[in-house]
Amino acid sequence: MAEQAARSGLIQRIRDEFSFVRGNFLVMVISWLVLDFFIELPSTYYPLYVEALGGTATTIGLIGSVSLIASAVVQIPGGFLADKYGRKGLIVSMTFVAALARIFYVYAPSWEWIMVGAVFAGFCGIYQPALNAIVADSVPKDKRGMGFSIINLIASVSTTPAPLFAGYLFTVYGLVPSMRLIYKLVIAGLMIAALLRSRLTETIENPERVRVSELLGEYPESMRESINVWKIVPRAAFILFLVDVVMSFTSGLFQPILVLYMVKDLAITELQLSYVWTIFPITMVIFALPAGKLIDKIGKKKPILAALGLWSFAILLLVNGNYIRAILSMMTVGVLIVLVNSAIGALSAGLVPKEHRGKVNGSKGFFRLIAASMGHFTGGWLFDNVNHQIPFLIQIPLVCIPFILVYLYIDENEETPH
């Protein structure tokens, strides 16, 4: 009897802990579970695919850069539209359009066509502020650490088998044919996610009716409002914005050349590469929920500082690494991503009032993507023209900047009640 009562009590605690996973948040979780698996499929061999189509490290950085610039251009109007016209319409329509952008990847005869598809996909990022806002709208204040950790968990669970599946297709079909097949699967995944997201419920009360003729004319106003919004949110929200921008440039430095460095400099084989990229999300799965509980218990500031410290450790492991050290480095990166994404997401949601979340996310997205774009191009150029290790080593002093900003200026007591 006592054992049965204990079991019932445990089940009830679990239900209470996750009772907020319903409605819009549940829809987003399910759609991410589908989408993240397919989106992650090409990542393992994407740089090698671009190389096979005539590209270089600089080319890979350039493609990432122009895609991010395209996405940056639409972030501020995206945030304005999300607050004025609602979240749902943007999310559903742009998920469908993002699927069409992958057609360029499927049939690309050269790397230039990949760039065209990347720009097309970048413009679809206009829905990102709405996506972030609808999640923040749908998670209770006292569950935000857990909520954003669940997002990381779902992304990690769904992406864990992706590198292994990509590695299997690589061994069966070879590089280019397998990548063309993979991008067809990405299109299917985006279509399924769009259909799932059509079940979302709008969170903006009385959203205005979209008038296409007015959208271009409202661009200057949306820019002004999204810049001026930093004057009316707590100071900690602006500091967090600066942290995001610096971190985006810093992480952008290695993203286009990480796979190339592992294959060319660490002598990791293509099959071993799929194992490295499998360990990465497994680590995130293991730490996602404990990290969320930790953040809700001790606050957001300390986990952010810990994550920034781990960043330098991960770089040092990788730079003079081998197969085993690369695995350990990516495990460390998995832990720090869970900590920093969950803590920053929860803190940002707590600092920004609901009526301004779209504009804040749009403004933050614009500058963050511009910074990441500069990082992508810089990292690729340094890899080709200076030294293969430089894009990694300069991250160590760069991460000191957000560490100091968070340590000195972030005050969690500025959080809003909603």
C-alpha positions in Angstrom: 0.0 0.0 0.0 2.8 2.4 1.0 4.6 1.6 -2.3 1.5 2.2 -4.3 1.0 5.6 -2.5 4.6 6.6 -3.2 4.2 5.7 -6.9 1.0 7.7 -7.1 2.7 10.6 -5.4 5.6 10.5 -7.9 3.2 10.4 -10.9 1.3 13.4 -9.5 4.6 15.3 -9.0 5.6 14.6 -12.6 2.2 15.7 -13.8 2.4 18.9 -11.8 6.0 19.6 -13.0 5.0 19.3 -16.6 1.4 20.6 -16.5 2.4 23.7 -18.5 3.2 21.6 -21.5 -0.1 22.1 -23.3 -1.8 24.3 -25.9 0.6 26.3 -28.0 3.7 25.1 -26.2 2.8 21.5 -26.8 2.1 22.2 -30.5 5.6 23.9 -30.8 7.3 21.0 -29.0 5.7 18.5 -31.4 6.6 20.5 -34.5 10.2 21.0 -33.3 10.4 17.3 -32.6 9.6 16.6 -36.3 11.4 19.6 -37.8 14.7 19.5 -35.9 15.5 16.0 -37.0 15.1 16.9 -40.7 16.8 20.3 -40.4 19.8 18.7 -38.8 20.2 15.9 -41.4 22.3 17.9 -43.9 24.5 19.6 -41.2 27.0 16.7 -40.8 28.2 16.9 -44.4 27.0 20.3 -45.6 30.5 21.9 -45.8 31.8 18.9 -47.7 28.8 19.2 -50.1 29.6 22.8 -50.8 33.2 21.9 -51.5 32.1 19.1 -53.8 30.1 21.8 -55.8 33.2 23.9 -56.2 33.3 25.9 -52.9 36.0 26.7 -50.4 36.0 27.6 -46.7 35.6 31.2 -47.7 32.7 30.3 -49.9 31.0 28.4 -47.0 31.5 31.4 -44.8 30.1 33.7 -47.5 27.0 31.6 -48.0 26.3 31.6 -44.2 27.0 35.3 -44.1 24.5 36.3 -46.9 21.9 34.0 -45.5 22.2 35.6 -42.0 22.1 39.1 -43.5 18.9 38.2 -45.4 17.4 36.9 -42.1 18.6 40.0 -40.3 16.9 42.4 -42.7 13.5 40.9 -41.8 13.9 40.5 -38.1 12.8 44.0 -37.0 9.7 44.1 -39.3 9.1 40.5 -38.2 9.0 41.6 -34.6 6.8 44.6 -35.4 4.4 42.4 -37.4 4.3 39.8 -34.6 3.1 42.4 -32.1 0.7 44.1 -34.5 -0.8 41.4 -36.7 -0.2 38.3 -34.5 2.2 35.4 -34.2 0.4 32.5 -35.8 0.1 33.7 -39.5 3.8 34.5 -39.8 4.8 31.2 -38.2 2.7 28.9 -40.4 3.2 30.7 -43.7 7.0 31.1 -43.4 7.4 27.5 -42.4 5.8 26.5 -45.7 7.9 29.0 -47.7 11.1 27.7 -46.0 10.4 24.3 -47.4 10.4 25.7 -50.9 13.8 27.3 -50.4 15.4 23.9 -50.0 14.6 23.1 -53.7 17.7 25.1 -54.6 19.8 22.8 -52.4 18.4 19.7 -54.0 19.2 20.6 -57.6 22.2 22.9 -57.2 24.7 22.4 -60.0 27.2 24.6 -58.3 27.7 26.3 -54.9 26.2 29.6 -56.3 22.8 28.0 -56.3 23.2 27.0 -52.7 23.7 30.7 -52.0 20.5 31.5 -53.7 18.6 29.0 -51.6 20.4 30.2 -48.5 19.2 33.8 -49.2 15.7 32.6 -49.8 15.7 30.6 -46.6 17.2 33.6 -44.7 14.2 35.8 -45.7 11.9 33.2 -44.1 13.5 34.1 -40.8 10.9 36.9 -40.6 8.9 34.5 -38.4 11.6 34.1 -35.8 10.5 36.9 -33.5 6.9 35.6 -33.6 8.2 32.1 -32.8 10.2 33.3 -29.8 7.3 35.5 -28.7 4.6 32.8 -28.8 6.8 30.5 -26.7 7.4 33.3 -24.1 3.6 34.0 -24.1 2.8 30.4 -23.4 5.1 29.4 -20.6 4.4 30.5 -17.0 7.0 32.7 -15.3 8.0 30.1 -12.7 8.5 27.4 -15.3 10.5 29.4 -17.9 13.8 27.7 -17.0 12.2 24.3 -17.4 10.3 25.4 -20.5 13.3 26.5 -22.4 15.2 23.4 -21.3 12.4 21.3 -22.7 12.9 23.1 -26.0 16.6 22.2 -25.9 15.7 18.7 -24.9 13.3 18.2 -27.7 15.7 19.6 -30.3 18.4 17.3 -28.9 16.3 14.2 -28.8 15.0 14.7 -32.4 18.5 15.5 -33.8 20.4 12.7 -32.0 19.8 10.0 -34.8 20.2 12.6 -37.6 24.0 12.4 -38.0 23.9 8.6 -37.9 21.2 8.5 -40.6 23.2 11.0 -42.6 26.3 8.8 -42.2 24.4 5.7 -43.4 23.1 7.5 -46.5 26.7 8.8 -47.1 28.1 5.2 -47.1 25.3 3.9 -49.3 25.0 6.7 -52.0 28.1 8.8 -51.6 28.3 12.5 -50.8 26.4 14.4 -53.4 23.6 12.0 -54.1 23.0 11.5 -50.4 22.9 15.2 -49.8 20.4 15.8 -52.6 18.1 13.0 -51.1 18.5 14.5 -47.6 17.4 18.0 -48.7 14.3 16.4 -50.2 13.6 14.9 -46.8 14.1 18.4 -45.3 11.4 19.8 -47.5 9.0 17.0 -46.3 9.8 17.8 -42.7 9.2 21.5 -43.1 5.8 20.8 -44.7 4.8 18.5 -41.8 5.9 21.1 -39.3 3.9 23.8 -41.0 0.7 21.7 -40.9 1.3 21.0 -37.2 1.8 24.7 -36.5 -1.6 25.5 -38.2 -3.0 24.2 -34.9 -1.5 27.2 -32.9 -3.8 29.6 -31.1 -3.1 33.3 -31.6 -1.8 35.0 -28.3 -2.3 38.6 -29.3 -5.7 40.0 -28.4 -7.5 41.6 -31.3 -4.6 41.5 -33.8 -5.0 43.9 -36.7 -5.9 42.5 -40.2 -2.8 42.2 -42.4 -2.8 44.7 -45.3 0.0 43.7 -47.7 0.0 47.2 -49.3 0.9 48.7 -45.9 3.7 46.4 -45.0 6.5 48.1 -46.9 5.3 51.5 -45.8 5.5 50.4 -42.2 9.1 49.3 -42.4 10.6 52.6 -41.3 8.1 52.7 -38.3 9.0 49.2 -37.4 12.7 50.0 -37.4 12.1 53.0 -35.1 9.9 51.2 -32.7 12.3 48.2 -32.5 15.3 50.5 -31.8 13.4 52.7 -29.3 12.0 49.7 -27.4 15.4 49.4 -25.6 14.6 52.7 -23.9 11.5 51.3 -22.2 12.7 47.8 -21.1 14.8 47.1 -18.0 18.5 47.8 -18.4 19.3 44.1 -17.9 17.4 43.3 -21.1 19.7 45.7 -23.0 22.8 44.1 -21.5 21.5 40.7 -22.4 21.0 42.0 -26.0 24.7 43.1 -26.1 25.7 39.6 -24.7 23.7 37.9 -27.5 25.4 40.1 -30.2 28.9 39.3 -29.0 28.2 35.6 -28.6 26.7 35.5 -32.1 29.8 36.9 -33.7 32.0 34.6 -31.6 30.1 31.4 -32.4 29.8 32.4 -36.0 33.6 32.3 -36.4 33.8 28.5 -36.2 30.4 27.4 -37.6 31.4 27.3 -41.3 34.7 25.6 -40.7 34.3 23.3 -37.8 33.6 20.2 -40.0 36.5 21.1 -42.3 38.9 21.5 -39.3 37.9 18.1 -37.9 38.3 16.3 -41.3 41.4 18.1 -42.6 43.4 19.0 -39.4 42.3 16.4 -36.9 42.1 13.5 -39.5 38.6 12.5 -38.4 37.0 10.3 -41.0 33.6 11.1 -42.5 32.0 8.1 -40.6 33.7 9.2 -37.3 32.2 12.6 -38.0 28.7 11.2 -37.8 29.6 9.7 -34.4 31.0 13.0 -33.1 27.8 14.8 -34.1 25.7 12.1 -32.4 27.4 12.5 -29.1 26.7 16.3 -29.1 22.9 16.1 -28.9 23.0 13.1 -26.6 24.9 15.3 -24.1 22.2 18.0 -24.5 19.5 15.3 -23.8 21.1 14.2 -20.6 21.6 17.7 -19.2 18.5 19.6 -20.5 16.0 18.9 -17.7 18.6 19.1 -14.9 19.7 22.4 -16.3 16.2 23.7 -16.4 15.6 22.7 -12.8 18.9 24.3 -11.8 18.0 27.5 -13.5 14.6 27.7 -11.9 16.2 27.0 -8.5 19.3 29.2 -8.4 18.5 31.8 -11.1 19.8 32.5 -14.6 23.0 34.5 -14.0 25.2 31.8 -12.6 24.4 29.3 -15.3 25.2 31.9 -18.0 28.6 32.6 -16.4 29.4 28.9 -16.1 28.5 28.3 -19.8 30.9 31.1 -20.9 33.7 29.6 -18.8 33.1 26.2 -20.4 33.3 27.8 -23.9 37.0 28.5 -23.5 37.6 24.9 -22.2 35.9 23.4 -25.2 38.0 25.5 -27.6 41.3 24.4 -26.0 40.2 20.7 -26.2 39.4 21.0 -29.9 42.3 23.1 -31.2 45.0 20.5 -30.3 42.6 17.6 -30.4 42.1 14.2 -32.0 39.0 12.0 -32.4 38.5 11.5 -28.6 39.2 15.2 -27.7 36.8 16.3 -30.4 34.1 14.1 -28.8 34.9 15.6 -25.3 34.9 19.1 -26.8 31.5 18.6 -28.4 30.1 17.2 -25.1 31.3 20.3 -23.4 29.7 22.5 -26.1 26.4 20.5 -25.6 26.4 21.3 -21.8 27.2 25.0 -22.3 24.5 25.4 -25.1 21.9 23.9 -22.8 22.9 26.2 -20.0 23.2 29.4 -21.9 20.2 28.9 -24.2 17.9 28.0 -21.4 19.1 30.7 -19.0 19.2 33.5 -21.5 15.8 32.5 -23.0 14.2 32.3 -19.5 15.8 35.6 -18.4 14.8 37.5 -21.6 11.2 36.3 -21.3 11.2 37.5 -17.7 12.7 40.9 -18.4 10.5 41.9 -21.4 6.8 42.7 -21.1 4.5 40.7 -23.3 3.4 43.7 -25.5 7.1 44.4 -26.4 8.4 40.8 -26.9 7.9 40.8 -30.7 9.8 44.1 -31.2 12.6 43.1 -28.7 13.0 39.7 -30.4 13.1 41.4 -33.8 15.7 44.0 -32.8 17.8 41.4 -31.1 17.5 39.1 -34.0 18.6 41.8 -36.5 21.8 42.7 -34.7 22.6 39.2 -33.6 22.3 37.9 -37.2 24.4 40.7 -38.6 27.1 39.8 -36.0 26.8 36.1 -36.8 27.1 37.0 -40.5 30.3 38.9 -39.9 31.6 35.9 -37.8 30.8 33.4 -40.6 32.7 35.3 -43.3 35.6 36.2 -41.0 36.0 32.6 -39.8 36.0 31.2 -43.4 38.4 33.8 -44.6 40.8 33.3 -41.7 40.7 29.5 -42.2 41.7 29.9 -45.9 44.1 32.8 -45.7 45.7 33.0 -42.2 45.7 29.8 -40.1 43.2 27.0 -39.5 43.4 27.5 -35.7 42.9 31.2 -35.5 39.1 31.3 -35.9 39.0 29.1 -32.8 41.7 30.7 -30.6 40.4 34.3 -30.9 37.1 33.1 -29.3 38.8 32.7 -26.0 39.4 36.5 -25.4 36.1 37.3 -27.1 34.0 35.3 -24.6 35.5 37.4 -21.8 33.3 40.3 -23.0 29.9 38.7 -22.4 31.2 37.2 -19.1 32.1 40.6 -17.8 28.8 42.2 -18.9 26.8 39.5 -17.2 28.8 39.5 -14.1 28.7 43.2 -13.6 25.4 44.4 -15.0 22.8 41.6 -15.1 20.2 42.0 -12.2 17.5 39.3 -12.1 15.5 41.4 -9.8 14.5 43.6 -12.8 12.3 40.7 -14.1 8.6 41.6 -14.8 5.8 39.7 -13.1 4.4 38.3 -16.4 
